Amino acid sequence: SSLVVHPGAASFLSARFDLLGRVVQAMAVEAKLPTLLADGTGAGFSPNPGDTPKSCRFESPKHEALVVNSVQGAGLRLSTVAGADTVETTPQNPSLGEESVGTSALLTNPPRCGTYIRRSAFALPPASITFKDVTFSLPARRGGERRMVLEPCSGHFKPGELVAIMGPSGCGKTTLLDMLAAKKTAKYSGEVRINGRPRDALFRRVAAYVGQEDMMPPYWTVKEAIRFNATLKRQARRSHQSVEAWVEVLMEAFSLTSVRDTRIGGAEIRGISGGQRRRVMIARGVAAQASLLFCDEPTSGLSATDAEKCITALRTISKRLCVTCIVVIHQPRTEVAEMFDTLTLLTSEPGRLIYSGPMSTAQAYWQERGFPVPANVNPTDWFMDTVTPGTRTDKSNPLVEAFERYQKPFVDARLEDSLNCEGLSVKEMIRSCYVNSAEPSSKPPRVGEYALPFCGQFCVILKRKLRLTLRNPMALGLPVAVPVIQGAVVGYMFEGTGDKPFLRQIMFAFCMLTMLCLAGTMGLIVLITERNLMKHESSEKLYSEMAWAMATQMVDVPLALAGALLNVVIMVGFAKLQFGIFLSIMYWSLLLFFVYDSLFAFIGAVASDTRQAQVLASPVVSIFMLFNGFIVTKDDAPDPLKFIFYISPNAYAMEGIVRAMSKEDQFKDDLNTQLMIAHFGYDGEPSNHGVIVLVCSIVVLRIGQLLGLKYLNQVQR
């Protein structure tokens, strides 16, 4: 097994590892290390290049490839190349391990690589992740065989480890990460366990995922983006530190302090750079304070220096707060690679395991296999060169065979041990956060999918929506300005209609209702864009779909309603209709507005994109406008299509307004008016049937919207 030991631990080692015990007992001076290991008790000794040996390897009589690394005066690291579990003991004189050095200080002034970091008293509940025979293949085309993307892979990552998943393009790195993070929506096989237990619906409470997509509202500021995640996934265990203080620490750790109040930006507005956006996404993932953190290529697009800062921060978080951090990364520089505890290396065509063990022993493993790292070459570059099929230095097939022969037995044994040893369940992890929190509460712990209750989610989302709307002139002005301009133009066309014949007034009502129907189509593009953002955030269980829908409606509906009311008032004012007709028009216009607002919200929830939304909305609106009793009457419509009149909101609104117009003094006793009423089919007894149908339509469409938001258009991976 892999140990950090000190000279005083020799007796312990002697009891379990005779060879290792003799090595440690004899090591009084680091310079004697090569002589000790070449005394005949161990075979295959090969020191690393350098004047002062920092590490060397040898094989025990049991043919276990071992590596001995010095740890700068703190002791020795002895580990099997097979990558067995690492057990660290506290250094005798840790410079940065005291509790007085808090997490904030370690993040803002990160220690050098190799410095021991003591676990915080407010560390998160430990979470190991074990996966067995996880595999993924793509469906076959036209009866062919399925294309294997990732062959069965197994492994075990311990709590507080910083893990690197590497490999050439197409090897299944992101696929493996998504399966471990429960983000893979396509069908795959295999078993993934947390603390030896199957994942359940609460898994996302203790996990955070940083994907490759930088999806954030353009009018958000950097600080607001990080604070959003920190607030919605706040852990009770970390309640000793305020959200604001935690956000400040993260901005300092990821070099975002200088742009804290700068907007994220996008196509509409200029904002921070691409590298800064990437760092904001990483900071948002860390802000969730989850026991498991999955990062998909977090350093892509970053400079070498920025990448090192980010990985340094992740290392500090993993050690200090006991966060198991699994990172997909491309060929990191040497300084970055040394920060990782574990390396999982894959080859491609198809994806297969090449190496699964400590990063510190990888070089010795390659040397043992007969492919030593050349002098002055970045080890990770050499690893990638040897596992990429088709290259001049391709050694992928021999390394796959070597893994099956030398490492896989150790990996399988460790896997079985971890599967047979169950730790805390996710529910117990959540409860332990409350029990050991800095601010004990008499309230029972909240054990559910979301860290905040519904009201808390609603308030946070509503505040964000209000800020973004007030900052965006288009979002604030268009819903009001466009209906006002339309109302003024069309109203001017019908100026003085109140003194004109009955047919002219019916045409006025038709045009007014038509504009109310079409007004909602302008917001479909924005609605789809915001919904896509919501699906990414809700997949992290930051908030529920219902909380988002209600918060969005609290802002969007009043703005759209204000525009619709102004439109009607301006048009009626130009037309100079009587007050009784005005009240009837307002009543039916409001009902019609809410029906179409619900309809477009439903379409925005179920449509896959803006194009499909337009395709769905256009025919529905067109049919309802035609079957309104004015363009097409009930008598003129074909029998199979007459049912549309009973579900068309335009038909009920048109009938209500025309009936009100016909009762005015100037038309009440007019024969032509009565004939037109009979022609349109409005001569029957009035009833509340139309109101009931419209209210029921609103309820059904809103329920359909919520169901569509929850179950449709999931983020596909």
Secondary structure in CASP SS format (residue, H / E / C, confidence):
PFRMAT SS
TARGET T0000
AUTHOR 0000-0000-0000
METHOD secondary structure of the structure
MODEL  1
S C 1.00
S E 1.00
L E 1.00
V E 1.00
V E 1.00
H C 1.00
P H 1.00
G H 1.00
A H 1.00
A H 1.00
S H 1.00
F H 1.00
L H 1.00
S H 1.00
A H 1.00
R H 1.00
F C 1.00
D H 1.00
L H 1.00
L H 1.00
G H 1.00
R H 1.00
V H 1.00
V H 1.00
Q H 1.00
A H 1.00
M C 1.00
A C 1.00
V C 1.00
E H 1.00
A H 1.00
K H 1.00
L H 1.00
P H 1.00
T H 1.00
L H 1.00
L H 1.00
A C 1.00
D C 1.00
G C 1.00
T C 1.00
G C 1.00
A E 1.00
G E 1.00
F E 1.00
S E 1.00
P E 1.00
N C 1.00
P C 1.00
G C 1.00
D C 1.00
T C 1.00
P C 1.00
K C 1.00
S E 1.00
C E 1.00
R E 1.00
F E 1.00
E E 1.00
S C 1.00
P C 1.00
K C 1.00
H C 1.00
E C 1.00
A E 1.00
L E 1.00
V E 1.00
V E 1.00
N E 1.00
S E 1.00
V C 1.00
Q C 1.00
G C 1.00
A C 1.00
G C 1.00
L E 1.00
R E 1.00
L E 1.00
S E 1.00
T E 1.00
V C 1.00
A C 1.00
G C 1.00
A C 1.00
D C 1.00
T E 1.00
V E 1.00
E C 1.00
T C 1.00
T C 1.00
P C 1.00
Q C 1.00
N C 1.00
P C 1.00
S C 1.00
L C 1.00
G C 1.00
E C 1.00
E C 1.00
S C 1.00
V C 1.00
G C 1.00
T H 1.00
S H 1.00
A H 1.00
L H 1.00
L H 1.00
T H 1.00
N C 1.00
P C 1.00
P C 1.00
R C 1.00
C C 1.00
G C 1.00
T C 1.00
Y C 1.00
I C 1.00
R C 1.00
R C 1.00
S C 1.00
A C 1.00
F C 1.00
A C 1.00
L C 1.00
P C 1.00
P C 1.00
A C 1.00
S C 1.00
I E 1.00
T E 1.00
F E 1.00
K E 1.00
D E 1.00
V E 1.00
T E 1.00
F E 1.00
S E 1.00
L E 1.00
P C 1.00
A C 1.00
R C 1.00
R C 1.00
G C 1.00
G C 1.00
E C 1.00
R C 1.00
R E 1.00
M E 1.00
V E 1.00
L E 1.00
E E 1.00
P E 1.00
C E 1.00
S E 1.00
G E 1.00
H E 1.00
F E 1.00
K C 1.00
P C 1.00
G C 1.00
E C 1.00
L E 1.00
V E 1.00
A E 1.00
I E 1.00
M E 1.00
G C 1.00
P C 1.00
S C 1.00
G C 1.00
C C 1.00
G C 1.00
K H 1.00
T H 1.00
T H 1.00
L H 1.00
L H 1.00
D H 1.00
M H 1.00
L H 1.00
A C 1.00
A C 1.00
K C 1.00
K C 1.00
T C 1.00
A C 1.00
K C 1.00
Y C 1.00
S E 1.00
G E 1.00
E E 1.00
V E 1.00
R E 1.00
I E 1.00
N C 1.00
G C 1.00
R E 1.00
P E 1.00
R C 1.00
D C 1.00
A C 1.00
L C 1.00
F H 1.00
R H 1.00
R H 1.00
V H 1.00
A E 1.00
A E 1.00
Y E 1.00
V E 1.00
G C 1.00
Q C 1.00
E C 1.00
D C 1.00
M C 1.00
M C 1.00
P C 1.00
P C 1.00
Y C 1.00
W C 1.00
T E 1.00
V H 1.00
K H 1.00
E H 1.00
A H 1.00
I H 1.00
R H 1.00
F H 1.00
N H 1.00
A H 1.00
T H 1.00
L H 1.00
K C 1.00
R C 1.00
Q C 1.00
A H 1.00
R H 1.00
R H 1.00
S C 1.00
H C 1.00
Q C 1.00
S C 1.00
V H 1.00
E H 1.00
A H 1.00
W H 1.00
V H 1.00
E H 1.00
V H 1.00
L H 1.00
M H 1.00
E H 1.00
A H 1.00
F C 1.00
S C 1.00
L C 1.00
T H 1.00
S H 1.00
V H 1.00
R C 1.00
D C 1.00
T C 1.00
R E 1.00
I C 1.00
G C 1.00
G C 1.00
A C 1.00
E C 1.00
I C 1.00
R C 1.00
G C 1.00
I C 1.00
S C 1.00
G H 1.00
G H 1.00
Q H 1.00
R H 1.00
R H 1.00
R H 1.00
V H 1.00
M H 1.00
I H 1.00
A H 1.00
R H 1.00
G H 1.00
V H 1.00
A H 1.00
A C 1.00
Q C 1.00
A C 1.00
S C 1.00
L E 1.00
L E 1.00
F E 1.00
C E 1.00
D E 1.00
E C 1.00
P C 1.00
T C 1.00
S C 1.00
G C 1.00
L C 1.00
S C 1.00
A H 1.00
T H 1.00
D H 1.00
A H 1.00
E H 1.00
K H 1.00
C H 1.00
I H 1.00
T H 1.00
A H 1.00
L H 1.00
R H 1.00
T H 1.00
I H 1.00
S H 1.00
K H 1.00
R H 1.00
L C 1.00
C C 1.00
V C 1.00
T E 1.00
C E 1.00
I E 1.00
V E 1.00
V E 1.00
I C 1.00
H C 1.00
Q C 1.00
P C 1.00
R C 1.00
T H 1.00
E H 1.00
V H 1.00
A H 1.00
E C 1.00
M C 1.00
F C 1.00
D C 1.00
T E 1.00
L E 1.00
T E 1.00
L E 1.00
L E 1.00
T E 1.00
S C 1.00
E C 1.00
P C 1.00
G E 1.00
R E 1.00
L E 1.00
I E 1.00
Y E 1.00
S E 1.00
G E 1.00
P E 1.00
M H 1.00
S H 1.00
T H 1.00
A H 1.00
Q H 1.00
A H 1.00
Y H 1.00
W H 1.00
Q H 1.00
E H 1.00
R C 1.00
G C 1.00
F C 1.00
P C 1.00
V C 1.00
P C 1.00
A C 1.00
N C 1.00
V C 1.00
N C 1.00
P H 1.00
T H 1.00
D H 1.00
W H 1.00
F H 1.00
M H 1.00
D H 1.00
T H 1.00
V H 1.00
T C 1.00
P C 1.00
G C 1.00
T C 1.00
R C 1.00
T C 1.00
D C 1.00
K C 1.00
S H 1.00
N H 1.00
P H 1.00
L H 1.00
V H 1.00
E H 1.00
A H 1.00
F H 1.00
E H 1.00
R H 1.00
Y H 1.00
Q H 1.00
K H 1.00
P H 1.00
F H 1.00
V H 1.00
D H 1.00
A H 1.00
R H 1.00
L H 1.00
E H 1.00
D H 1.00
S H 1.00
L H 1.00
N H 1.00
C C 1.00
E C 1.00
G C 1.00
L C 1.00
S C 1.00
V H 1.00
K H 1.00
E H 1.00
M H 1.00
I H 1.00
R H 1.00
S H 1.00
C H 1.00
Y H 1.00
V H 1.00
N C 1.00
S C 1.00
A C 1.00
E C 1.00
P C 1.00
S C 1.00
S C 1.00
K C 1.00
P C 1.00
P C 1.00
R C 1.00
V C 1.00
G C 1.00
E C 1.00
Y C 1.00
A C 1.00
L C 1.00
P C 1.00
F H 1.00
C H 1.00
G H 1.00
Q H 1.00
F H 1.00
C H 1.00
V H 1.00
I H 1.00
L H 1.00
K H 1.00
R H 1.00
K H 1.00
L H 1.00
R H 1.00
L H 1.00
T H 1.00
L H 1.00
R H 1.00
N C 1.00
P H 1.00
M H 1.00
A H 1.00
L H 1.00
G H 1.00
L H 1.00
P H 1.00
V H 1.00
A H 1.00
V H 1.00
P H 1.00
V H 1.00
I H 1.00
Q H 1.00
G H 1.00
A H 1.00
V H 1.00
V H 1.00
G H 1.00
Y H 1.00
M H 1.00
F C 1.00
E C 1.00
G C 1.00
T H 1.00
G H 1.00
D H 1.00
K C 1.00
P C 1.00
F H 1.00
L H 1.00
R H 1.00
Q H 1.00
I H 1.00
M H 1.00
F H 1.00
A H 1.00
F H 1.00
C H 1.00
M H 1.00
L H 1.00
T H 1.00
M H 1.00
L H 1.00
C H 1.00
L H 1.00
A H 1.00
G H 1.00
T H 1.00
M H 1.00
G H 1.00
L H 1.00
I H 1.00
V H 1.00
L H 1.00
I H 1.00
T H 1.00
E H 1.00
R H 1.00
N H 1.00
L H 1.00
M H 1.00
K H 1.00
H H 1.00
E H 1.00
S H 1.00
S C 1.00
E C 1.00
K C 1.00
L C 1.00
Y C 1.00
S C 1.00
E H 1.00
M H 1.00
A H 1.00
W H 1.00
A H 1.00
M H 1.00
A H 1.00
T H 1.00
Q H 1.00
M H 1.00
V H 1.00
D H 1.00
V H 1.00
P H 1.00
L H 1.00
A H 1.00
L H 1.00
A H 1.00
G H 1.00
A H 1.00
L H 1.00
L H 1.00
N H 1.00
V H 1.00
V H 1.00
I H 1.00
M H 1.00
V H 1.00
G H 1.00
F H 1.00
A H 1.00
K C 1.00
L C 1.00
Q C 1.00
F H 1.00
G H 1.00
I H 1.00
F H 1.00
L H 1.00
S H 1.00
I H 1.00
M H 1.00
Y H 1.00
W H 1.00
S H 1.00
L H 1.00
L H 1.00
L H 1.00
F H 1.00
F H 1.00
V H 1.00
Y H 1.00
D H 1.00
S H 1.00
L H 1.00
F H 1.00
A H 1.00
F H 1.00
I H 1.00
G H 1.00
A H 1.00
V H 1.00
A C 1.00
S C 1.00
D C 1.00
T H 1.00
R H 1.00
Q H 1.00
A H 1.00
Q H 1.00
V H 1.00
L H 1.00
A H 1.00
S H 1.00
P H 1.00
V H 1.00
V H 1.00
S H 1.00
I H 1.00
F H 1.00
M H 1.00
L H 1.00
F C 1.00
N C 1.00
G C 1.00
F C 1.00
I C 1.00
V C 1.00
T C 1.00
K C 1.00
D C 1.00
D C 1.00
A C 1.00
P C 1.00
D H 1.00
P H 1.00
L H 1.00
K H 1.00
F H 1.00
I H 1.00
F H 1.00
Y H 1.00
I C 1.00
S C 1.00
P H 1.00
N H 1.00
A H 1.00
Y H 1.00
A H 1.00
M H 1.00
E H 1.00
G H 1.00
I H 1.00
V H 1.00
R H 1.00
A H 1.00
M H 1.00
S H 1.00
K C 1.00
E C 1.00
D H 1.00
Q H 1.00
F H 1.00
K H 1.00
D C 1.00
D C 1.00
L H 1.00
N H 1.00
T H 1.00
Q H 1.00
L H 1.00
M H 1.00
I H 1.00
A H 1.00
H H 1.00
F H 1.00
G C 1.00
Y C 1.00
D C 1.00
G C 1.00
E C 1.00
P C 1.00
S C 1.00
N C 1.00
H H 1.00
G H 1.00
V H 1.00
I H 1.00
V H 1.00
L H 1.00
V H 1.00
C H 1.00
S H 1.00
I H 1.00
V H 1.00
V H 1.00
L H 1.00
R H 1.00
I H 1.00
G H 1.00
Q H 1.00
L H 1.00
L H 1.00
G H 1.00
L H 1.00
K H 1.00
Y H 1.00
L C 1.00
N C 1.00
Q C 1.00
V C 1.00
Q C 1.00
R C 1.00
END
